[in-house]
Amino acid sequence: MPLSGTRVVDLTRILAGPYATMILGDYGADVVKVERPDGGDDTRAWGPPWVTGAAGASAYFTAVNRNKRSCAIDLKSEAGRDVVWRLIEGGDVMISNFRPGVLERLGFTYAAVRDRNPGLIYAVIDGYGAEGPASQKPAFDLIVQGESGVMDITGQPDGPPARVGISLADLSAALAVVQGIFAALLVRSRTGKGQRIAVALHDVLLSLHIYHAQGWWADRLRPARMGSAHPSLVPYQAFAAADEWITVGVGNDRQWGALCRAIDHTEWVEDARFRTNADRLDHRGVLVDLLADVFHGGSAASWVALLNEAGVPSGRVRSVPEALESPEAVDRGMIVAVDGTDGEPLPLVAPPVRLSATPARVRRRPPSLGEHTEEVLAEMGYTRPEIDALRRKGAL
């Protein structure tokens, strides 16, 4: 596998960090998740729902902690920190998402880590960066979605700002830090040297504004909430059919003509109000009302079939259960299963990136708290009496 032989010292919890280390584990890294002995990762208790077959853990924890080994180590204990130092000395990547300053107060500064292991890649995820006026602010996904401007452009035009339905800041930050880690591993293969990687949730969401940011600089018109519509394309949004919602996306004038012919309104092709995308943008309200009346007259399935046959991008708005059970998900193998603690299959969402020669794989179920503590310590050379002594000290 791409990261076989790579040791990741995982000091993360909640979502952004665990999702990142799960991806590294999917690619074959040996991810050692360091958790506090009294409860572990906070999300173990973020239920219901609870997952049978995942050591009684919450669905939240189960979703992002496969392909890892759990060690219960008390970082507040000097003896516990000594264990983590030995992990770091033999590691390739260390990743954390504590608030700025916490890791440093424990002694794990980048300078100290680099001195002990110059080749280690030291990755940090936080809310707003280690410097600046917001560095110490709590950074839940909701807060960052609001402060980054994402919520201001999400929701219906006449409604309140809305949170994106997934934890966009956390998950995007995880993908960004994995990208940085892969780049740093490539550099290390050439130079032998590690480096520090810093990813801030707020930075990542700002970077995703892309055309909204560029549009603001171009015309100084504040981006607005548009529901499912698009600021630069019409029609490109959800419409209510007679029974369900569908999405229709027209990306060019050729597709506009195909749509008009498919719905028996060829007169709209040459209508001066709708001839080009720029014309359609100028007359968005009129056109959307006309299309809404048309689509309300038929079923979602019939419209999707008709439009797809005509080459017009379209689809049903599925529920999450429908999406997980869809032909696309099944045919692509996007749902996999591992053996749970009860011996029954434990379903998980599969890695989405396909490598032809060295594919990512789901190899381990999410671990119970401290399940691999003794196993990992023994691999590092700790003897049974030494492990017992650490337990007596409360380090494990």
Disulfide bonds with the S-S distance in Angstrom:
none
